[in-house]
Amino acid sequence: MEILILAVVIAVVALGALTGLVVSSRRKKALPPRPESPAVGTPPAEPRVGEDVDGTPESPGRTIEEVDLPDASGATTTVEPEPAPPVLETPEPTAGRLVRLRTRLSRSQNSLGKGLLTLLSREHLDEDTWEEIEDTLLTADVGVAPTQELVERLRERVRVLGTRTPEGLRALLREELLTLVGPDEDRAVRTETSGAEDRPGVVLVVGVNGTGKTTTTGKLARVLVADGKSVVLGAADTFRAAAADQLQTWGERVGARTVRGPEAGDPASVAFDAVKEGTAEGADVVLIDTAGRLHTKAGLMDELGKVKRVVEKQGPVDEVLLVLDATTGQNGLVQARVFAEVVNITGIVLTKLDGTAKGGIVVAVQRELGVPVKLIGLGEGADDLAPFEPEAFVDALIGD
């Protein structure tokens, strides 16, 4: 019996020892491997530039303009950078500007002068030749009456003087064309007030859509600034969405402020405010850009007359410039007649004279309205609007 009890005890002890070994083995398999100890004397790695101390990259820094700041109510607002002020341009001096642009003008006008010189240089100037001379002048848009006058004078002088040399004919033709253009006309743009009136000069710019009227107003501002005058622009073309923006851009380039109103607002009100603010600021000149009326719409033409009347409540309009597209030729004269009936035109601006335009339109439009051409446009450049100079113009017509 005792032997049996001893055997059981031994078996139990053996079984317990075996079970402990198995459990110990399983625990060793479940435990993760211990990290290796760093070598003795090796310091921990320093964080690299752009990393936090834990080794993660930093987020990119923000400028003060990008930082969200709380306003008075506690809400966050983003500080936006202020736009840079526009860089003021220095317009090209107006004195002699047409002379500098003479080459550009002569490219499209030389055919008139060269054609006339070729015909006058023929050995025999018979009736057929004089008819060809007339046709050349009419084709150049000189007009019927001026053409007849010029041909009669040329016939008489060639017969009496007997001029036949190329130099003599060129001098003769230059003299007669200059007489036809009118060298003694007052072509200054009137921006000075009469008497001791303490107000700016007022210039009203009118014309049909598409003639370059708003652009011409902006370029005229550059001409006046180049002559040392301070200018306020009135954007009274409220019916064309981009007109006020376009005019304001022109003004900002030379430091001229633009007075504008709501889109489709009252043009007369904008024109009135422009003169009022120009007077308050002590400006030298106020330029008012009007809507480009279609001359067949009597109601709109009447409104143009209203603009002039409203402006004149503060003082007279010193200059009314009619902008004409020189490429329209004789059709432009129809526009000129209608505008002259509504407002008192005092000067003409001929644009696009460097393209397919014919130089004779200068003579024709002056005869039609009885007022001088004061400015001509010779290209798309900002300083391509030039005061009209008869001598430089005729020299460009007949070439060197």
C-alpha positions as CSV (number, residue, x, y, z in Angstrom):
1,M,0.0,0.0,0.0
2,E,2.7,2.5,0.9
3,I,4.5,1.6,-2.3
4,L,1.4,2.4,-4.3
5,I,1.0,5.8,-2.6
6,L,4.6,6.7,-3.3
7,A,4.3,5.8,-6.9
8,V,1.3,8.1,-7.3
9,V,3.1,11.0,-5.7
10,I,6.1,10.6,-8.0
11,A,3.8,10.5,-11.0
12,V,2.0,13.7,-10.0
13,V,5.3,15.5,-9.4
14,A,6.7,14.4,-12.8
15,L,3.5,15.5,-14.6
16,G,3.6,18.9,-12.9
17,A,7.2,19.5,-13.9
18,L,6.5,18.5,-17.5
19,T,3.5,20.9,-17.7
20,G,5.6,23.8,-16.4
21,L,8.2,23.2,-19.1
22,V,5.6,23.3,-21.8
23,V,4.0,26.6,-20.5
24,S,7.4,28.2,-20.2
25,S,8.3,27.3,-23.7
26,R,5.0,28.8,-25.1
27,R,5.6,32.1,-23.2
28,K,9.0,32.4,-24.7
29,K,7.6,32.0,-28.2
30,A,4.9,34.7,-27.5
31,L,7.3,37.4,-26.1
32,P,8.7,39.9,-28.8
33,P,12.4,39.9,-29.3
34,R,14.3,42.3,-27.0
35,P,15.8,45.4,-28.7
36,E,19.5,45.4,-29.1
37,S,21.2,47.7,-26.8
38,P,23.1,50.6,-28.6
39,A,26.8,50.4,-28.6
40,V,28.3,51.9,-25.6
41,G,29.5,55.5,-26.2
42,T,27.3,56.1,-29.3
43,P,25.1,59.3,-28.7
44,P,21.6,59.4,-30.0
45,A,21.2,60.8,-33.5
46,E,20.5,64.6,-33.7
47,P,17.3,65.6,-35.6
48,R,17.9,66.7,-39.2
49,V,16.9,70.2,-40.5
50,G,13.1,70.1,-41.3
51,E,12.4,67.4,-38.7
52,D,10.9,67.6,-35.2
53,V,12.8,66.0,-32.4
54,D,10.8,62.9,-32.9
55,G,12.0,62.6,-36.5
56,T,8.8,63.7,-38.3
57,P,9.0,66.4,-41.0
58,E,7.8,69.8,-40.0
59,S,4.8,71.4,-41.9
60,P,5.9,74.3,-44.2
61,G,5.9,77.7,-42.6
62,R,3.3,80.4,-43.5
63,T,3.7,84.1,-44.1
64,I,1.8,86.7,-42.2
65,E,-0.5,87.2,-45.1
66,E,-1.6,83.5,-44.9
67,V,-2.2,83.4,-41.1
68,D,-5.8,83.3,-40.0
69,L,-6.4,86.0,-37.4
70,P,-9.5,86.3,-35.2
71,D,-11.5,89.5,-35.7
72,A,-13.5,91.3,-33.0
73,S,-16.3,88.8,-33.1
74,G,-13.9,85.9,-32.6
75,A,-14.2,84.6,-36.2
76,T,-11.0,84.1,-38.1
77,T,-10.2,86.2,-41.1
78,T,-7.4,85.8,-43.7
79,V,-5.1,88.8,-44.2
80,E,-4.9,89.4,-47.9
81,P,-1.8,91.2,-49.3
82,E,-2.5,94.7,-50.6
83,P,-2.3,95.1,-54.4
84,A,0.7,97.0,-55.7
85,P,-0.1,100.5,-56.9
86,P,-0.1,100.9,-60.7
87,V,3.2,102.1,-62.2
88,L,2.7,105.5,-63.7
89,E,3.9,105.9,-67.3
90,T,5.6,108.9,-68.8
91,P,3.9,109.8,-72.1
92,E,5.9,110.7,-75.1
93,P,6.2,114.5,-75.6
94,T,3.6,115.8,-78.1
95,A,5.9,118.3,-79.8
96,G,6.9,116.9,-83.2
97,R,5.1,113.6,-82.6
98,L,3.7,113.5,-86.1
99,V,7.1,114.1,-87.6
100,R,8.4,111.1,-85.7
101,L,5.4,109.1,-87.0
102,R,5.8,110.3,-90.6
103,T,7.2,107.0,-91.9
104,R,4.2,105.1,-90.6
105,L,1.9,107.6,-92.2
106,S,3.6,107.7,-95.5
107,R,3.4,103.9,-96.0
108,S,-0.3,104.1,-96.8
109,Q,-0.4,107.7,-98.2
110,N,2.5,107.7,-100.7
111,S,0.3,106.4,-103.5
112,L,-1.5,109.7,-103.8
113,G,1.6,111.9,-104.0
114,K,3.5,109.5,-106.2
115,G,0.6,109.0,-108.5
116,L,0.1,112.8,-109.0
117,L,3.8,113.3,-109.6
118,T,4.0,110.6,-112.2
119,L,1.0,112.1,-114.1
120,L,2.3,115.6,-113.9
121,S,5.7,114.5,-115.2
122,R,4.3,113.3,-118.5
123,E,5.7,114.9,-121.6
124,H,2.3,116.1,-122.8
125,L,-0.4,117.1,-120.2
126,D,-3.5,116.6,-122.4
127,E,-7.1,116.4,-121.2
128,D,-6.9,112.7,-120.6
129,T,-4.0,113.2,-118.2
130,W,-5.9,115.9,-116.3
131,E,-8.9,113.6,-116.0
132,E,-6.6,110.9,-114.6
133,I,-5.3,113.5,-112.0
134,E,-8.9,114.2,-111.0
135,D,-9.6,110.5,-110.6
136,T,-6.5,110.0,-108.5
137,L,-7.7,112.8,-106.1
138,L,-11.3,111.5,-106.0
139,T,-10.0,108.0,-105.2
140,A,-8.0,109.4,-102.3
141,D,-11.3,110.8,-100.8
142,V,-10.4,114.5,-101.4
143,G,-13.9,115.3,-102.4
144,V,-15.4,116.7,-105.6
145,A,-15.2,120.5,-104.9
146,P,-11.6,120.4,-103.5
147,T,-10.5,118.2,-106.4
148,Q,-11.8,120.6,-109.0
149,E,-10.1,123.6,-107.3
150,L,-6.8,121.8,-107.0
151,V,-6.8,120.7,-110.6
152,E,-7.6,124.1,-111.9
153,R,-4.8,125.7,-109.9
154,L,-2.3,123.1,-111.0
155,R,-3.3,123.5,-114.7
156,E,-2.8,127.2,-114.5
157,R,0.5,127.2,-112.7
158,V,2.0,124.5,-114.9
159,R,0.9,126.4,-118.0
160,V,2.2,129.8,-116.7
161,L,5.4,128.7,-115.0
162,G,6.2,125.9,-117.4
163,T,7.5,123.8,-114.5
164,R,8.6,120.4,-115.8
165,T,11.5,119.2,-113.6
166,P,10.8,116.6,-110.9
167,E,12.0,119.0,-108.2
168,G,9.9,121.8,-109.5
169,L,6.8,119.7,-109.8
170,R,7.2,118.3,-106.3
171,A,7.5,121.8,-104.9
172,L,4.5,123.0,-106.8
173,L,2.4,120.0,-105.7
174,R,3.4,120.4,-102.1
175,E,2.5,124.1,-102.1
176,E,-1.0,123.5,-103.6
177,L,-1.8,120.5,-101.3
178,L,-0.7,122.5,-98.3
179,T,-3.1,125.3,-99.3
180,L,-5.8,122.8,-99.7
181,V,-5.2,121.3,-96.2
182,G,-5.2,124.7,-94.6
183,P,-1.9,125.6,-92.9
184,D,-3.4,128.6,-91.1
185,E,-6.1,126.8,-89.2
186,D,-6.1,126.9,-85.4
187,R,-5.6,123.3,-84.5
188,A,-4.9,123.6,-80.8
189,V,-7.2,121.5,-78.6
190,R,-9.0,124.1,-76.4
191,T,-8.5,123.2,-72.8
192,E,-8.1,126.7,-71.4
193,T,-11.1,128.4,-69.8
194,S,-12.0,131.9,-70.9
195,G,-11.5,134.8,-68.6
196,A,-10.8,134.3,-64.9
197,E,-13.2,131.3,-64.4
198,D,-12.0,129.0,-61.6
199,R,-12.9,125.7,-63.3
200,P,-11.2,123.1,-65.6
201,G,-11.4,123.2,-69.3
202,V,-14.1,120.7,-70.5
203,V,-13.7,118.6,-73.6
204,L,-16.6,116.5,-74.9
205,V,-15.6,113.5,-77.1
206,V,-18.3,112.2,-79.4
207,G,-18.5,109.7,-82.2
208,V,-20.1,106.5,-83.6
209,N,-19.4,103.1,-82.0
210,G,-16.3,101.5,-83.5
211,T,-14.4,104.6,-84.4
212,G,-12.0,104.2,-81.4
213,K,-13.6,107.0,-79.4
214,T,-12.9,105.6,-75.8
215,T,-9.4,104.7,-76.8
216,T,-8.9,108.1,-78.3
217,T,-10.1,109.7,-75.1
218,G,-7.6,107.7,-73.1
219,K,-4.8,108.6,-75.5
220,L,-5.8,112.3,-75.4
221,A,-5.4,112.2,-71.6
222,R,-1.8,111.1,-72.3
223,V,-1.3,114.0,-74.7
224,L,-2.5,116.5,-72.1
225,V,-0.5,114.9,-69.2
226,A,2.6,115.0,-71.5
227,D,2.0,118.7,-71.8
228,G,1.9,119.1,-68.0
229,K,-1.8,119.2,-67.4
230,S,-3.8,117.4,-64.7
231,V,-6.8,115.5,-66.0
232,V,-10.0,114.0,-64.7
233,L,-11.9,111.5,-67.0
234,G,-15.7,111.2,-67.1
235,A,-16.9,107.7,-68.2
236,A,-20.3,108.8,-69.6
237,D,-20.6,105.9,-72.0
238,T,-22.7,103.9,-69.5
239,F,-24.4,101.7,-72.1
240,R,-21.2,99.7,-73.1
241,A,-20.2,97.5,-70.2
242,A,-16.5,97.6,-70.8
243,A,-16.2,101.3,-71.6
244,A,-15.8,102.6,-68.1
245,D,-13.2,99.9,-67.2
246,Q,-11.3,100.6,-70.4
247,L,-11.2,104.3,-69.7
248,Q,-10.2,103.8,-66.1
249,T,-7.3,101.7,-67.2
250,W,-6.1,104.4,-69.5
251,G,-6.4,106.9,-66.7
252,E,-4.5,104.9,-64.2
253,R,-1.5,104.6,-66.5
254,V,-0.9,108.3,-66.3
255,G,-2.4,109.2,-62.9
256,A,-5.7,110.6,-64.2
257,R,-8.8,109.7,-62.0
258,T,-11.9,108.4,-63.6
259,V,-15.4,109.4,-62.5
260,R,-17.9,106.7,-63.4
261,G,-21.5,105.8,-62.5
262,P,-23.6,102.6,-62.5
263,E,-23.9,100.5,-65.6
264,A,-26.8,101.7,-67.8
265,G,-27.0,104.8,-65.6
266,D,-27.7,108.4,-66.7
267,P,-24.8,109.6,-68.9
268,A,-25.6,113.2,-68.3
269,S,-25.4,112.7,-64.5
270,V,-21.9,111.1,-64.9
271,A,-20.7,114.0,-67.1
272,F,-22.1,116.5,-64.6
273,D,-20.3,114.8,-61.6
274,A,-17.0,114.6,-63.6
275,V,-17.0,118.3,-64.1
276,K,-18.1,119.0,-60.5
277,E,-15.3,116.8,-59.1
278,G,-12.7,118.1,-61.5
279,T,-13.6,121.6,-60.3
280,A,-13.3,120.6,-56.6
281,E,-9.9,119.0,-57.2
282,G,-8.5,121.9,-59.2
283,A,-7.9,119.8,-62.3
284,D,-6.8,121.5,-65.5
285,V,-9.0,119.5,-67.9
286,V,-12.0,117.2,-67.7
287,L,-12.4,114.8,-70.6
288,I,-15.8,113.3,-71.1
289,D,-16.2,110.1,-73.1
290,T,-19.8,109.8,-74.4
291,A,-21.7,106.7,-75.7
292,G,-21.1,105.8,-79.4
293,R,-24.5,106.7,-80.8
294,L,-25.7,105.2,-84.0
295,H,-26.4,108.3,-86.1
296,T,-29.7,106.8,-87.4
297,K,-31.3,106.7,-83.9
298,A,-32.6,110.2,-83.3
299,G,-33.6,109.5,-79.6
300,L,-30.0,108.6,-78.7
301,M,-28.6,111.6,-80.6
302,D,-31.0,113.8,-78.6
303,E,-29.6,112.3,-75.4
304,L,-26.1,113.3,-76.5
305,G,-27.4,116.9,-76.8
306,K,-28.8,116.5,-73.2
307,V,-25.3,115.5,-71.9
308,K,-23.9,118.8,-73.3
309,R,-26.8,120.9,-71.9
310,V,-26.4,119.4,-68.4
311,V,-22.7,119.9,-68.4
312,E,-23.1,123.5,-69.4
313,K,-25.1,124.2,-66.2
314,Q,-21.6,124.5,-64.6
315,G,-20.0,126.4,-67.4
316,P,-19.5,126.2,-71.2
317,V,-18.0,123.2,-72.9
318,D,-14.7,124.4,-74.3
319,E,-14.1,121.8,-77.0
320,V,-16.3,119.2,-78.8
321,L,-14.1,116.6,-80.6
322,L,-15.7,114.4,-83.2
323,V,-13.9,111.1,-83.6
324,L,-14.1,109.6,-87.2
325,D,-12.7,106.4,-88.6
326,A,-10.6,107.5,-91.6
327,T,-11.0,104.2,-93.3
328,T,-14.8,104.8,-93.8
329,G,-14.0,107.6,-96.3
330,Q,-17.0,109.5,-97.6
331,N,-19.3,107.5,-95.3
332,G,-17.7,109.2,-92.4
333,L,-19.0,112.5,-93.7
334,V,-22.6,111.4,-93.2
335,Q,-21.8,110.8,-89.5
336,A,-20.1,114.1,-89.3
337,R,-23.2,116.0,-90.6
338,V,-25.6,114.4,-88.1
339,F,-23.3,115.0,-85.1
340,A,-22.8,118.6,-86.2
341,E,-26.6,119.1,-86.1
342,V,-26.8,117.9,-82.4
343,V,-23.7,119.5,-80.9
344,N,-21.4,122.3,-82.0
345,I,-18.4,120.4,-83.3
346,T,-15.2,122.4,-82.8
347,G,-12.5,119.8,-83.9
348,I,-12.0,116.5,-85.6
349,V,-10.0,113.5,-84.6
350,L,-9.2,111.1,-87.5
351,T,-8.3,107.6,-86.3
352,K,-6.8,104.6,-88.2
353,L,-5.1,106.9,-90.7
354,D,-2.1,104.4,-91.0
355,G,-4.1,101.6,-92.5
356,T,-6.1,101.6,-95.7
357,A,-7.3,105.2,-95.2
358,K,-6.8,107.7,-97.9
359,G,-5.3,111.0,-96.9
360,G,-7.7,113.1,-98.9
361,I,-10.4,112.6,-96.2
362,V,-8.6,115.3,-94.1
363,V,-9.5,117.9,-96.8
364,A,-13.0,116.5,-97.3
365,V,-14.1,116.5,-93.7
366,Q,-12.7,119.9,-93.0
367,R,-14.7,121.3,-96.0
368,E,-17.8,119.5,-94.9
369,L,-17.9,120.7,-91.3
370,G,-15.9,123.9,-91.6
371,V,-13.8,122.9,-88.6
372,P,-10.2,121.7,-88.6
373,V,-8.7,118.3,-88.0
374,K,-6.8,118.6,-84.7
375,L,-5.6,115.1,-84.0
376,I,-4.9,112.0,-86.0
377,G,-4.4,108.4,-84.9
378,L,-1.6,106.5,-86.5
379,G,-1.6,103.1,-84.8
380,E,-2.4,101.0,-81.8
381,G,0.4,102.3,-79.6
382,A,-0.4,104.4,-76.5
383,D,1.4,107.4,-78.0
384,D,0.2,107.1,-81.6
385,L,-2.2,109.9,-81.3
386,A,-0.6,113.1,-82.7
387,P,-1.5,116.7,-83.1
388,F,-2.2,117.4,-86.7
389,E,0.6,119.3,-88.4
390,P,-0.2,120.2,-92.1
391,E,3.4,120.4,-93.3
392,A,4.4,117.0,-91.9
393,F,1.2,115.5,-93.3
394,V,1.7,116.9,-96.8
395,D,5.3,115.7,-96.8
396,A,4.1,112.2,-96.0
397,L,1.6,112.4,-98.8
398,I,4.1,113.2,-101.5
399,G,7.0,111.3,-100.1
400,D,10.7,112.1,-100.3
